[in-house]
Amino acid sequence: MKHLLITTIAAVVLVGCGTGIYEAAAKGNIEVVKQHLAAGADVNAKGEEFGDTPLDWAIDFKRIKTADLLRKHGGKTGEELKAEGN
């Protein structure tokens, strides 16, 4: 159920925005994720509604290499950030 909800929300968000770090993470587009990181994108930016991060999206869409890249750059899940008080 959670995966279906996340997939639906992702589809709605992706239709309305450009190629952001969330979309790139969901699609496993490592080169675009690298460009965002190089440009100073917040690797731990949290979505307003659910507090999800680009790493959450990579994990939810099973983009292992992308998730590894985000982790390498300090990426954390929304739950990890919440546990830290962020």
Phi and psi in degrees as a GROMACS rama.xvg file:
@    title "Ramachandran Plot"
@    xaxis  label "Phi"
@    yaxis  label "Psi"
@TYPE xy
-60.2565  -43.8966  LYS-2
-62.3269  -40.759  HIS-3
-62.8798  -42.8872  LEU-4
-63.0005  -46.1472  LEU-5
-63.1839  -42.7618  ILE-6
-61.8258  -42.9981  THR-7
-64.0307  -46.6054  THR-8
-62.8801  -43.1025  ILE-9
-59.7629  -43.2047  ALA-10
-61.9429  -41.7727  ALA-11
-65.31  -45.2569  VAL-12
-65.5229  -42.8059  VAL-13
-65.6472  -31.6514  LEU-14
-66.9238  -35.0968  VAL-15
-91.6052  -6.49358  GLY-16
-130.943  167.858  CYS-17
-74.5381  -161.703  GLY-18
-85.3256  81.2118  THR-19
-87.3111  177.318  GLY-20
-64.5247  -32.3556  ILE-21
-64.9397  -48.0944  TYR-22
-62.1229  -44.775  GLU-23
-61.6885  -40.0645  ALA-24
-65.1452  -42.8221  ALA-25
-64.9015  -36.3193  ALA-26
-85.3263  -10.4188  LYS-27
74.8293  25.4534  GLY-28
-85.2315  86.179  ASN-29
-60.457  -40.5044  ILE-30
-62.2981  -40.7933  GLU-31
-69.8428  -38.7925  VAL-32
-60.5153  -44.3328  VAL-33
-59.3964  -40.9532  LYS-34
-63.2692  -43.0733  GLN-35
-63.0376  -43.1973  HIS-36
-64.3519  -42.2918  LEU-37
-64.0675  -30.307  ALA-38
-83.2013  -1.31418  ALA-39
93.8367  17.7496  GLY-40
-60.1309  145.723  ALA-41
-75.0156  109.305  ASP-42
-63.9856  -20.9503  VAL-43
-113.077  28.0121  ASN-44
-60.4675  133.53  ALA-45
-106.707  133.586  LYS-46
-62.8054  144.353  GLY-47
-64.5633  -41.5574  GLU-48
-79.9013  -45.5744  GLU-49
-113.272  -7.98167  PHE-50
71.9752  23.3122  GLY-51
-82.0117  152.582  ASP-52
-114.354  170.218  THR-53
-55.486  -35.3378  PRO-54
-63.7662  -40.3577  LEU-55
-57.4378  -43.1893  ASP-56
-64.7606  -44.062  TRP-57
-60.7345  -42.4112  ALA-58
-66.6091  -47.1844  ILE-59
-60.5637  -33.1335  ASP-60
-97.095  11.7189  PHE-61
57.1439  42.9073  LYS-62
-99.058  78.8099  ARG-63
-60.9546  -46.6897  ILE-64
-63.6773  -38.642  LYS-65
-67.7606  -41.9834  THR-66
-61.1694  -41.7495  ALA-67
-61.6646  -42.1962  ASP-68
-62.6738  -46.1421  LEU-69
-62.1784  -42.1568  LEU-70
-60.1013  -42.9792  ARG-71
-58.5827  -30.0506  LYS-72
-98.4064  18.2523  HIS-73
91.1798  9.84241  GLY-74
-65.8011  139.682  GLY-75
-132.809  160.853  LYS-76
-79.4493  163.465  THR-77
-58.9634  -38.7379  GLY-78
-65.2256  -40.0516  GLU-79
-63.7482  -43.0408  GLU-80
-64.3626  -40.1442  LEU-81
-62.3978  -41.8838  LYS-82
-63.4588  -28.4548  ALA-83
-84.2427  -6.70599  GLU-84
89.0707  16.9369  GLY-85
